[in-house]
Amino acid sequence: MTTSLPRGFRSYVTNIGVKDQTDDFTVVAADGTCSAAAVFTQSSFAGASVLLSRRNAASGTARAMVVISKNANVATGPQGMADAEEVVAGVAEALGCAADDVLIASTGVIGRRYPIERIRAGLRGIPNPLPSTDALAVARGIMTTDTVAKSASASAGAATVVGVAKGVGMIEPNMATMIAMVFTDAQVESAELDRMFRSVVNRSFNCVSVDSDSSTSDTAVVLASGAAGPVDAALLEAALLDVCVSLTKQIARDGEGAEKLIEVVVDQAASPEQARRVAKAIVNSPLVKTAVHGADPNWGRVAMAIGKSTTADEVNQDRVVIRFGEQVVFPAQLDADDLQRLAQYMRGTDVRIHASLATGGESTATVWGCDLTDGYIRINADYTT
């Protein structure tokens, strides 16, 4: 099964020797200039790729996106920025466009420069036109410790939206997440695309957490070629949301070492900020994550997470309701049969935790994460060796 990029886009995926023989160099380019929007990490240790793309994306237009995987090019100083600029310039030369029309993302080990001599040779080999429209190849080309390629698609009237993403660790986005690229052939003005994308990111990528660590390289980009003509704005935003929520769940499910997807819903909150704060506290709690991993219906850990993320004047504990799946676990008197049913539910691949704060407010947040396993420890203990 293949998923094609929307009309007006082509791609090139190859290995240029960043690491081993796996694909590590990906370019997606449009036939002409696209409306563009992008959101980046808020980390003060942002990598050169983020700094350069943030500058190039400020115009609201772009032609191409290049991703180097297996090397983050972070904390590499002025030379790291010069290397990123050289990559962007090389891609631009191959495509016949201006360097500031090219965005770049990098992912992998922090603190190591690109193997720039090998990359230079790879840049000289970029074909024009780019040879492929295979979105799944693009998704595979940007992987690092991901176990599966992540892609999603949706329709918006006559237009198509296709997204790819990577990321399984160092995930607690404060903007978007990891690396995500979304492409559409809808015709949409840059300002409107930016508004839509930021709203969508806030409801999708900003709602995922694997390990509570924000990456230095988080980049989420959308490019619109316009080849399908204008479409209804509401339809386009809904399609963007469908794609980004799907990618968000795929990222959470593929968290490093993960065996289960955790969905946390917090409602009846006083504000959207409070709802998300509490939901993130639950999904990020190592105690909650290990309880889910062990199929232990220990709702006290959820109560703990609610308590540590709110103050006594925000939440009245006597009014809070906690559910695992559809089962109320607090306030409730659970017998042995109830606990056995809950444990069976938690042995599944998807676990839903629902907390109603009963503040009198109507705000809701849904976030996604994964369980914490010994596999996560092993992967990250051995990451650079």
N, C-alpha and C positions, 0 to 999 in steps of 0.2 A: 504493500500500500504506500502510495506517495501523496504528499500534499504539495501543491504548486504554490509558488509565490503569486500574489495578485498581479494583474496586468501592469506592465510598465517596469517590472523589476526582474533582474537576473542576478546570478550568484556565482561565486567561485570559492571552492573549499579545497584545501590541500595541506600537506605537511611541508614546512620550510625549515625544520630542524630545531624548533624551540625545545622539543623533548621527544625522544623515542621516535616511533614511526606513526603515531596517531595524528589525525588532523589537528592542526594548531593555528591555522590561518584562514580566516573567512572574510570575504567581501560580498556585500549585497549593494547593488547600485541600481539607480533608476535611469530610464532613458533620458530624462531631463530633470530640471530642478523641482524638488518636492517641497510642499509645506512640511514643516518639521516641528516637533516639540520634544523636549527631553527633561528628565528629572534625575538628579544626581545625589550621591551621598552627601551628608552634612558633616562627615568626619573631618576633623582638622588635619588629619594625615592623608588627605585625598591624594590619589596617585596622579602622575603626569597625564595619563589618558583622560581622567576626569577633568582636570584643569584645562586641557586643550579643547576637549569637546564642549565644555561649558562655554568657552569663548566662541567656538565656531557655531554653536547652536543658538547663540543670542540673536542672530538675524532672523530666526524663524523659518529658515530654508536650509536645505541640504540636498546633496545628490547621492551620497553613499555612506555606508557604515563599514568599518573594518574592525575585526575582533582578533586579538592575539590571545590564545589560551595557553595555560601552563606557565605563564610568567606575568605577574601583576604590574611590573614596572612601577612599584611604589617605594618611596624612601630611597630613590636613586639620584636625587639631587639634580643640578642643572643638566648633567649629561643624560639623565633619564628623560628630561623634557626634550632635549635635542633629539634623542632617539625617537620619541613619539612623533615629533614634528617631521622627522625624516621619513617615517612610515607613512604618515598622512600625505606628504609631498609625493612619495613614490606611487601611492595608489592614485592620487590625483593625476599624475603624469600619465599613468597607464590608461586612465579613463578619459583623459582629455578635458578635465575640469579644473577649477581653482582649488587650491589646497584648503581654503576655508569652507569649501562645500563638502568636506569629508569629516565625518565624526569617527572617533576611535574609542574602543574599550579594551581593557586588558584584564586578565584574570589568572590567578595562580599564586606562586610563591612570592612573598613580599621581600624586598631588599636586594633583589638581583637584577642586574641590567639585562636587557634583551641580548641574545647572541647576534649582535647587529650585523656581522659580516654575512651570516647565513640568511638573515632577513633581507639584506640588500640583494642577495642573489635571488631570493624568492620574489621580491618586488619586480625584478626585471622579467620574471616569467609570467606575470599576470596577463592573461589573454584579453583582447578587446575585439569583439564584444565578449562579455562574460558568458561561459558556456551552458549554465544550468538554470532551471527554475525550481529545483527540488528544495522545498523548505525543510524537509526532514534532514537532508544533508547539512543544511545550515545549523540546525539544532544540534546535530552530532559534532559539528566542527567546533562549537564553543564550549563543549563539556570539559570539566576537569575531573573531580571525584564523583560526578554524577554517575548513577548506574543506568539511567535511561535518558534518551533524548526527550525533550519537552517541547511540544508544539500544540497549537490549538487554532481553530478557524471558526468563522461565523460569517453570516451574510447580513448586509444592510441594504435592502432594496437591490439595485443592480450592482452594488459594490461588494467586495469581499474584504474581510479583515483576517490576516494570518499573523500569528505571533509565535516566537520561539523564546526560550529562556534557559538559563543554566543557574545552578546554585543548589547546594545541599548542606553547606556549613558556613560559619561566620555570617549568620543570617538573623538580623534583627534590624530591618531597614528603618531608617529615620527619614525616608524620602520615597524610595521605590524598592528595588531589590536586586542584588546580584547583577546579572546582565540580562536584560530583556529587550528584544527588538520586535516591534509590531509594524506591520506593513499593510497599507490599504490602497486600493485604486480609486477610492472616493475623492471627489474634488471638494476641498474644504479650505477656507482661509486659515492662515497660520494662527491668528489670534484665537479663532474659534477652536481649532485643533488643540491648542495649548490649554484652553479652559477645560475642554472635554477630558484631555489626558490627565491633567492634574486631579480632576474629580475622580476619574477611574482609578488612578494610582492610589488615591487615598482610601478607596473602598476595596482594594485588592492587594497589591504588593505591600502597602503599608500595614496590612493586617496579617502578615505571616511572620513567624519566628521559629527558628530551629534551635538556636542556642543562646539567644540574647546578645550576640556579638555583632555590632555593625561593621560591615566591610568598608575598607578604604577605597573600593573600586565600584560601588553600586552605580549602575547606569541603566536607565530605562528610556528608550527612544521610540518614537512613532514617526514614520514617514508616509506621506500621502502623495501618490503619483498623479492623481486626478484623471487617470485613464478611463474610469467608468462614468465620469461626469458627476454632477452634484447629486446628493442624496439627502433625505430627511435627516436633520441633525439629531433628533431623538433616536432614530433607528441606528445611526452611526455610533452614538454614544453607548447604546445598549449592546451593540456588537463588540465594541471595544471592551466593555465591562465583561461580557461573556468570555472573551478570549483571555483577558487578564486574570479573572477569577479562576478559570481553568488552569492557567499556568501557575497561579499561586498555590492551588491545591496540589498540583503535581510536584512543585518544589517542596512543600511540606511533607508530602508522602514519601519523597525520595531523600529526606533529611539523612545525614550521614549516620549509618547504622540503624536507621529507623525501621520499625516493623508495623507501626500503626499511625494512622492519621488522627489527630485530635482536632475537633472543632469545638470552640468555646463561644457560646452566645451569652451576652449580658444584656438584659433589658430592664425596663422601668428605672433607668438611670436618670439622674438630674440633668446631665448634659452629654453630648457625644464624647467629649474629652474624658469624663468620668467612666462612661461605658467602656471605652477602649482601654483606659488605664487599668481597670479591673480585669478585663478580659486578657490583656497581655500579662498581668501579674499571675493569672491562673495558668495560662499556657506556658509561661516561662519557668514556673516553679519546678526545680529538680524533683521535689517530693511528689508533685502531681504527676510529672512525666514518668517517674519510676513506678508510681502506683498504677498508672495506665499500662505500662510495660508488663507489670506483674499481674494484671487483671485483679487488682486489689481495690474494692469499692470503698476506699478510705476517703469519704467526703470531708472529713476533718481537715484534710490538706487543702481542699478548695476553700473552706471557711477561713483557714489561715491566710490564704492568698488574698481573699477579699479584705480581711482585716488589716493586713499590712499595707494595702494600697489605698485605704480610705481612712478617714478620721471618724471619731464617734459622733460628731455632729453631722456627718454626711450620711451615714447608714445606721439604721436601727436594726441590730442583729435579730431581734425578735420578729421582724417582718420579712426577713430574707428567705427566699425559697431556692433550694439547690436541687437540681435533677441530674441524674446520669441516664442518658437516653430519655425515655419518657417517665422514668421512675423518680418520684420525689424521695430524696434521701434526707433532706432537712427542710422544715421540721417534720420528722416522721419517726415512728417506732418500727424498725425493721427486724423481722424475725429471721431465722436461719434460712428459710426457703427464699425470702426476699434477697438475702445476701448471696445465696447460691445463683439465683437468676441474674443478679447484677454481675457477678463474677463471670458468668457465661457470656453475657453481653460484652463485657470488657475484653474477652478473649478474641473478639472479632477484629477486623482490620480497621474499622472506623469507630471512634468513640466520641460521643457528643456530651459535653458538659454545659448545662444551662443554669445560669444564676440570675434570678429576678431580685433586684435590689429594693423594690417597693419604696422608692424615694418620693413618689408622687409625680415624677417626671416620666417622659415617654421615649427617651433616647435609647437606642440599641446599637450594639456593635457585635460583629462576628469576626473572629480571628481563627487562624489555623496554625497548627504546629505538629509536632510528632513526639513519640515517646523517646526516652533516654535509655540507651542500651550500652552493653559493654562494647559493641561494635563501634559506637561513636568514639569511645576512649581509644580504642586500638587504632582507628583511622587517623586520629589527630596526634596520637603519640608518635606515630611513625611517618608523619606527613612529608617531611623533607628528606627522609632517609630511605 
